Amino acid sequence: MQWTSGIAIYFLLWIFSAFIVMPFGVRTHHDAGTVPETGHADSAPVNFRPWRIVWRTTLLAVVLFVLFYLNYTQGWITAEDLDFFPAPPDISAEQSLTTGHAAGE
């Protein structure tokens, strides 16, 4: 894997992780028992801490990237493992001819 591909994959995992992490630890005014200021939504968080979200997101993205990279190098799960549908009959016959096996074997 090229380093630029690694950076792109990490960035995608970081964005994905941000959406996973954001809802945790958020308390609304209703949860805190306070009244929201005029013009604020009732669902607005009482204590929004963006840096906490950034750190949690970064930690989760690093863990996911390490797992991805280990799978990439070790080959734990491959594309063939995720192919749940059999090949169509004409392709199966064509593949058996190229490998030297007869279609009925």
N, C-alpha and C positions, 0 to 999 in steps of 0.2 A: 504494500500500500504506500502510495506517495504521501509525503507529509502534508501536502495541500488537501488531499482527500481526507486525511485524518482531521485536519482543522475544520473542514466543511461538515464532516459527520459529527464532530464534537459540538459545533454550533447548532446543528439541527437537534441534537439530543438536549442541548441547553435550553432551547426554546420549548421543546416538548416537556422538559422537566419543570420549567417555570409554570406552565399551566397545571401541572400536577401539584406543585407545592403551594401555589397561591391561596387556595381555600383553607388551608390548615392554620389554625391559630387566630383566625379573624373573629373579632367580637363586634357585633352590631350594637347600636344604642339600646335596642330592646334587650339584648343579652346583658349589657352593663347596667341597665336600669336608669339610663340618663335620657334626657330629651335632646334630640338633634337640633342643631342651629337652624335658623330660618333659611330655607333654600336648599338644605341638604336632604338627600334621600334617606328614607328610614333604614335602608340596607347598607348605608355607608359605614365603613369600619370606624370604630372609636379610636383605635390606636394603630394606624397604618405605619408599618416599619419596613420600608423598601429594602434596606440593607440586609435585614434578616432573611427576606425572601431571596435576595441575590446570593447570599451565602448558602442557604439550603439548596437552592437551584444548582449552584456550582458543585456542591458536594454530590448531589444525586446524579448530575451529568457526568462527573468524573467516574463514579461507580458504574454507571451504564456504559460509558466509553471503554472502561477497562474490561468489562464483560464482553462488549462487542469485539474489542481487539483480540482478546483471548480466544473467542470463538472464531475469529478470522484466521488466526495463526494455527490454532489447534484443529479446526474443522469439526467441532462438536455437532453443530447443526448445519447441514448443507441445503442447497436448493432442492436436491432430490428427496431429502427428508420431509420437505413441505409440499411435495407434489402428491396430493391426495387423490387425483383423478387418473385413471389409466389412460395410456395413449390410445388414440383412435385406431381401429383395426388396420387401416391401410398403412399407417405409420409403423405399427407393430410388425407387420409383415415386411415392410421395407427395412426396418432395423435388423430383423432376423436374417435377411439376405445379406446385409453388409457384414454381419458378424460370422457368417458361414453356417448358421443353423437353419434347418428347414422350418417352415411355418408350423408344421404339425408336431414338432418335437417339444 
